[in-house]
Amino acid sequence: MAEYGYNRDQETLPQLNIGMLYGTKTALPLCYEIYSGSIVDKAFFPYMMELGELVGLNDLFYIMDRGFLT
């Protein structure tokens, strides 16, 4: 799944991306999804929203970086 993609440090390295859902009170991971390093974060965001629904989470709070705000 590691592929060449956007790297903020301008390093030419293969990478992969991880989206994680965790509990705010426990600070423990509930589930995660690994996706290709060549996919930009904002393209995968709808899948993370769907993952939250699949595991039965109704009240979600998203923490994102500037890459999502285009």
FISEZA-446935 format. One record per atom (N, C-alpha, C): residue number from 1; residue in three letters; atom name; x, y, z. Coordinates in steps of 0.02 Angstrom, whole numbers, plus 50000, padded with zeros to 5 digits. Example, Ala and Ser with C-alpha at 12.3 -4.5 7.8 and 13.67 -1.06 7.14 Angstrom:
2
site pos 1, code ALA, site N, X 50660, Y 49716, Z 50390;
site pos 1, code ALA, site CA, X 50615, Y 49775, Z 50390;
site pos 1, code ALA, site C, X 50660, Y 49835, Z 50390;
site pos 2, code SER, site N, X 50642, Y 49888, Z 50354;
site pos 2, code SER, site CA, X 50684, Y 49947, Z 50357;
site pos 2, code SER, site C, X 50645, Y 50002, Z 50394;
//
This chain:
70
site pos 1, code MET, site N, X 50041, Y 49940, Z 50000;
site pos 1, code MET, site CA, X 50000, Y 50000, Z 50000;
site pos 1, code MET, site C, X 50043, Y 50063, Z 50000;
site pos 2, code ALA, site N, X 50107, Y 50056, Z 50016;
site pos 2, code ALA, site CA, X 50151, Y 50114, Z 50016;
site pos 2, code ALA, site C, X 50162, Y 50137, Z 49944;
site pos 3, code GLU, site N, X 50150, Y 50200, Z 49932;
site pos 3, code GLU, site CA, X 50158, Y 50229, Z 49866;
site pos 3, code GLU, site C, X 50188, Y 50299, Z 49874;
site pos 4, code TYR, site N, X 50215, Y 50324, Z 49819;
site pos 4, code TYR, site CA, X 50241, Y 50392, Z 49820;
site pos 4, code TYR, site C, X 50183, Y 50440, Z 49815;
site pos 5, code GLY, site N, X 50182, Y 50490, Z 49857;
site pos 5, code GLY, site CA, X 50128, Y 50539, Z 49858;
site pos 5, code GLY, site C, X 50155, Y 50605, Z 49884;
site pos 6, code TYR, site N, X 50109, Y 50647, Z 49907;
site pos 6, code TYR, site CA, X 50128, Y 50713, Z 49933;
site pos 6, code TYR, site C, X 50166, Y 50704, Z 49999;
site pos 7, code ASN, site N, X 50222, Y 50738, Z 50004;
site pos 7, code ASN, site CA, X 50262, Y 50736, Z 50064;
site pos 7, code ASN, site C, X 50280, Y 50807, Z 50082;
site pos 8, code ARG, site N, X 50259, Y 50831, Z 50140;
site pos 8, code ARG, site CA, X 50271, Y 50900, Z 50161;
site pos 8, code ARG, site C, X 50345, Y 50918, Z 50167;
site pos 9, code ASP, site N, X 50386, Y 50868, Z 50181;
site pos 9, code ASP, site CA, X 50458, Y 50880, Z 50188;
site pos 9, code ASP, site C, X 50495, Y 50874, Z 50122;
site pos 10, code GLN, site N, X 50459, Y 50864, Z 50068;
site pos 10, code GLN, site CA, X 50487, Y 50857, Z 50001;
site pos 10, code GLN, site C, X 50537, Y 50799, Z 49996;
site pos 11, code GLU, site N, X 50526, Y 50746, Z 50034;
site pos 11, code GLU, site CA, X 50568, Y 50687, Z 50030;
site pos 11, code GLU, site C, X 50537, Y 50638, Z 49981;
site pos 12, code THR, site N, X 50578, Y 50605, Z 49942;
site pos 12, code THR, site CA, X 50553, Y 50556, Z 49894;
site pos 12, code THR, site C, X 50553, Y 50487, Z 49927;
site pos 13, code LEU, site N, X 50501, Y 50475, Z 49966;
site pos 13, code LEU, site CA, X 50495, Y 50412, Z 50002;
site pos 13, code LEU, site C, X 50425, Y 50383, Z 49992;
site pos 14, code PRO, site N, X 50418, Y 50317, Z 49988;
site pos 14, code PRO, site CA, X 50351, Y 50288, Z 49986;
site pos 14, code PRO, site C, X 50318, Y 50299, Z 50054;
site pos 15, code GLN, site N, X 50252, Y 50308, Z 50054;
site pos 15, code GLN, site CA, X 50216, Y 50319, Z 50116;
site pos 15, code GLN, site C, X 50148, Y 50287, Z 50112;
site pos 16, code LEU, site N, X 50116, Y 50280, Z 50169;
site pos 16, code LEU, site CA, X 50047, Y 50259, Z 50172;
site pos 16, code LEU, site C, X 50011, Y 50305, Z 50221;
site pos 17, code ASN, site N, X 49946, Y 50306, Z 50217;
site pos 17, code ASN, site CA, X 49906, Y 50350, Z 50259;
site pos 17, code ASN, site C, X 49863, Y 50308, Z 50306;
site pos 18, code ILE, site N, X 49851, Y 50334, Z 50365;
site pos 18, code ILE, site CA, X 49809, Y 50300, Z 50414;
site pos 18, code ILE, site C, X 49756, Y 50348, Z 50439;
site pos 19, code GLY, site N, X 49694, Y 50327, Z 50436;
site pos 19, code GLY, site CA, X 49638, Y 50364, Z 50466;
site pos 19, code GLY, site C, X 49618, Y 50326, Z 50528;
site pos 20, code MET, site N, X 49609, Y 50360, Z 50584;
site pos 20, code MET, site CA, X 49595, Y 50326, Z 50647;
site pos 20, code MET, site C, X 49536, Y 50359, Z 50683;
site pos 21, code LEU, site N, X 49493, Y 50317, Z 50711;
site pos 21, code LEU, site CA, X 49439, Y 50340, Z 50755;
site pos 21, code LEU, site C, X 49459, Y 50320, Z 50826;
site pos 22, code TYR, site N, X 49454, Y 50367, Z 50872;
site pos 22, code TYR, site CA, X 49472, Y 50351, Z 50941;
site pos 22, code TYR, site C, X 49423, Y 50384, Z 50989;
site pos 23, code GLY, site N, X 49419, Y 50358, Z 51049;
site pos 23, code GLY, site CA, X 49374, Y 50384, Z 51100;
site pos 23, code GLY, site C, X 49404, Y 50445, Z 51133;
site pos 24, code THR, site N, X 49365, Y 50498, Z 51141;
site pos 24, code THR, site CA, X 49391, Y 50560, Z 51171;
site pos 24, code THR, site C, X 49402, Y 50552, Z 51247;
site pos 25, code LYS, site N, X 49361, Y 50512, Z 51279;
site pos 25, code LYS, site CA, X 49370, Y 50502, Z 51352;
site pos 25, code LYS, site C, X 49425, Y 50453, Z 51368;
site pos 26, code THR, site N, X 49431, Y 50401, Z 51329;
site pos 26, code THR, site CA, X 49481, Y 50349, Z 51342;
site pos 26, code THR, site C, X 49547, Y 50363, Z 51306;
site pos 27, code ALA, site N, X 49544, Y 50402, Z 51252;
site pos 27, code ALA, site CA, X 49602, Y 50415, Z 51209;
site pos 27, code ALA, site C, X 49630, Y 50350, Z 51180;
site pos 28, code LEU, site N, X 49587, Y 50300, Z 51173;
site pos 28, code LEU, site CA, X 49607, Y 50236, Z 51144;
site pos 28, code LEU, site C, X 49578, Y 50230, Z 51074;
site pos 29, code PRO, site N, X 49616, Y 50199, Z 51029;
site pos 29, code PRO, site CA, X 49590, Y 50189, Z 50961;
site pos 29, code PRO, site C, X 49529, Y 50142, Z 50961;
site pos 30, code LEU, site N, X 49479, Y 50160, Z 50921;
site pos 30, code LEU, site CA, X 49421, Y 50117, Z 50912;
site pos 30, code LEU, site C, X 49428, Y 50075, Z 50849;
site pos 31, code CYS, site N, X 49453, Y 50105, Z 50796;
site pos 31, code CYS, site CA, X 49466, Y 50070, Z 50734;
site pos 31, code CYS, site C, X 49509, Y 50115, Z 50690;
site pos 32, code TYR, site N, X 49538, Y 50086, Z 50639;
site pos 32, code TYR, site CA, X 49579, Y 50125, Z 50593;
site pos 32, code TYR, site C, X 49573, Y 50096, Z 50523;
site pos 33, code GLU, site N, X 49592, Y 50135, Z 50475;
site pos 33, code GLU, site CA, X 49592, Y 50115, Z 50405;
site pos 33, code GLU, site C, X 49658, Y 50137, Z 50375;
site pos 34, code ILE, site N, X 49691, Y 50092, Z 50341;
site pos 34, code ILE, site CA, X 49753, Y 50108, Z 50306;
site pos 34, code ILE, site C, X 49736, Y 50117, Z 50232;
site pos 35, code TYR, site N, X 49763, Y 50170, Z 50203;
site pos 35, code TYR, site CA, X 49751, Y 50182, Z 50132;
site pos 35, code TYR, site C, X 49814, Y 50205, Z 50097;
site pos 36, code SER, site N, X 49812, Y 50201, Z 50033;
site pos 36, code SER, site CA, X 49870, Y 50213, Z 49990;
site pos 36, code SER, site C, X 49902, Y 50281, Z 50003;
site pos 37, code GLY, site N, X 49967, Y 50284, Z 49997;
site pos 37, code GLY, site CA, X 50004, Y 50346, Z 50007;
site pos 37, code GLY, site C, X 49996, Y 50396, Z 49951;
site pos 38, code SER, site N, X 49969, Y 50374, Z 49894;
site pos 38, code SER, site CA, X 49961, Y 50421, Z 49839;
site pos 38, code SER, site C, X 49893, Y 50455, Z 49839;
site pos 39, code ILE, site N, X 49849, Y 50437, Z 49886;
site pos 39, code ILE, site CA, X 49783, Y 50467, Z 49891;
site pos 39, code ILE, site C, X 49787, Y 50526, Z 49939;
site pos 40, code VAL, site N, X 49762, Y 50584, Z 49917;
site pos 40, code VAL, site CA, X 49763, Y 50642, Z 49961;
site pos 40, code VAL, site C, X 49711, Y 50633, Z 50017;
site pos 41, code ASP, site N, X 49724, Y 50662, Z 50075;
site pos 41, code ASP, site CA, X 49681, Y 50653, Z 50134;
site pos 41, code ASP, site C, X 49609, Y 50670, Z 50120;
site pos 42, code LYS, site N, X 49597, Y 50726, Z 50086;
site pos 42, code LYS, site CA, X 49527, Y 50747, Z 50076;
site pos 42, code LYS, site C, X 49488, Y 50699, Z 50033;
site pos 43, code ALA, site N, X 49520, Y 50660, Z 49991;
site pos 43, code ALA, site CA, X 49485, Y 50610, Z 49950;
site pos 43, code ALA, site C, X 49462, Y 50552, Z 49993;
site pos 44, code PHE, site N, X 49497, Y 50537, Z 50047;
site pos 44, code PHE, site CA, X 49480, Y 50480, Z 50089;
site pos 44, code PHE, site C, X 49432, Y 50499, Z 50145;
site pos 45, code PHE, site N, X 49422, Y 50562, Z 50158;
site pos 45, code PHE, site CA, X 49380, Y 50584, Z 50213;
site pos 45, code PHE, site C, X 49309, Y 50556, Z 50212;
site pos 46, code PRO, site N, X 49275, Y 50554, Z 50154;
site pos 46, code PRO, site CA, X 49207, Y 50524, Z 50154;
site pos 46, code PRO, site C, X 49207, Y 50451, Z 50176;
site pos 47, code TYR, site N, X 49260, Y 50414, Z 50161;
site pos 47, code TYR, site CA, X 49264, Y 50345, Z 50183;
site pos 47, code TYR, site C, X 49272, Y 50339, Z 50258;
site pos 48, code MET, site N, X 49308, Y 50387, Z 50288;
site pos 48, code MET, site CA, X 49315, Y 50386, Z 50361;
site pos 48, code MET, site C, X 49248, Y 50404, Z 50394;
site pos 49, code MET, site N, X 49210, Y 50448, Z 50363;
site pos 49, code MET, site CA, X 49144, Y 50464, Z 50390;
site pos 49, code MET, site C, X 49100, Y 50402, Z 50388;
site pos 50, code GLU, site N, X 49104, Y 50365, Z 50333;
site pos 50, code GLU, site CA, X 49065, Y 50304, Z 50326;
site pos 50, code GLU, site C, X 49088, Y 50251, Z 50377;
site pos 51, code LEU, site N, X 49152, Y 50247, Z 50388;
site pos 51, code LEU, site CA, X 49178, Y 50199, Z 50437;
site pos 51, code LEU, site C, X 49149, Y 50214, Z 50507;
site pos 52, code GLY, site N, X 49144, Y 50277, Z 50525;
site pos 52, code GLY, site CA, X 49113, Y 50295, Z 50589;
site pos 52, code GLY, site C, X 49042, Y 50271, Z 50594;
site pos 53, code GLU, site N, X 49004, Y 50277, Z 50540;
site pos 53, code GLU, site CA, X 48935, Y 50252, Z 50539;
site pos 53, code GLU, site C, X 48933, Y 50176, Z 50544;
site pos 54, code LEU, site N, X 48979, Y 50142, Z 50510;
site pos 54, code LEU, site CA, X 48980, Y 50069, Z 50510;
site pos 54, code LEU, site C, X 48993, Y 50040, Z 50580;
site pos 55, code VAL, site N, X 49034, Y 50074, Z 50619;
site pos 55, code VAL, site CA, X 49048, Y 50049, Z 50687;
site pos 55, code VAL, site C, X 48998, Y 50077, Z 50738;
site pos 56, code GLY, site N, X 48948, Y 50114, Z 50715;
site pos 56, code GLY, site CA, X 48894, Y 50136, Z 50759;
site pos 56, code GLY, site C, X 48906, Y 50200, Z 50797;
site pos 57, code LEU, site N, X 48951, Y 50242, Z 50772;
site pos 57, code LEU, site CA, X 48964, Y 50306, Z 50806;
site pos 57, code LEU, site C, X 48918, Y 50359, Z 50778;
site pos 58, code ASN, site N, X 48884, Y 50395, Z 50821;
site pos 58, code ASN, site CA, X 48837, Y 50447, Z 50799;
site pos 58, code ASN, site C, X 48864, Y 50518, Z 50810;
site pos 59, code ASP, site N, X 48899, Y 50529, Z 50863;
site pos 59, code ASP, site CA, X 48923, Y 50595, Z 50881;
site pos 59, code ASP, site C, X 48998, Y 50599, Z 50869;
site pos 60, code LEU, site N, X 49018, Y 50620, Z 50809;
site pos 60, code LEU, site CA, X 49089, Y 50621, Z 50791;
site pos 60, code LEU, site C, X 49116, Y 50691, Z 50789;
site pos 61, code PHE, site N, X 49178, Y 50698, Z 50808;
site pos 61, code PHE, site CA, X 49215, Y 50761, Z 50805;
site pos 61, code PHE, site C, X 49277, Y 50748, Z 50764;
site pos 62, code TYR, site N, X 49287, Y 50786, Z 50710;
site pos 62, code TYR, site CA, X 49342, Y 50774, Z 50664;
site pos 62, code TYR, site C, X 49399, Y 50823, Z 50677;
site pos 63, code ILE, site N, X 49459, Y 50796, Z 50680;
site pos 63, code ILE, site CA, X 49519, Y 50837, Z 50685;
site pos 63, code ILE, site C, X 49558, Y 50829, Z 50620;
site pos 64, code MET, site N, X 49570, Y 50884, Z 50586;
site pos 64, code MET, site CA, X 49601, Y 50881, Z 50520;
site pos 64, code MET, site C, X 49655, Y 50934, Z 50514;
site pos 65, code ASP, site N, X 49699, Y 50925, Z 50465;
site pos 65, code ASP, site CA, X 49748, Y 50977, Z 50451;
site pos 65, code ASP, site C, X 49724, Y 51019, Z 50392;
site pos 66, code ARG, site N, X 49765, Y 51065, Z 50371;
site pos 66, code ARG, site CA, X 49745, Y 51112, Z 50317;
site pos 66, code ARG, site C, X 49731, Y 51078, Z 50251;
site pos 67, code GLY, site N, X 49758, Y 51018, Z 50240;
site pos 67, code GLY, site CA, X 49746, Y 50982, Z 50178;
site pos 67, code GLY, site C, X 49673, Y 50968, Z 50164;
site pos 68, code PHE, site N, X 49631, Y 50967, Z 50216;
site pos 68, code PHE, site CA, X 49560, Y 50954, Z 50208;
site pos 68, code PHE, site C, X 49520, Y 51017, Z 50191;
site pos 69, code LEU, site N, X 49549, Y 51075, Z 50198;
site pos 69, code LEU, site CA, X 49510, Y 51137, Z 50194;
site pos 69, code LEU, site C, X 49513, Y 51171, Z 50127;
site pos 70, code THR, site N, X 49523, Y 51134, Z 50073;
site pos 70, code THR, site CA, X 49524, Y 51166, Z 50007;
site pos 70, code THR, site C, X 49455, Y 51168, Z 49978;
//
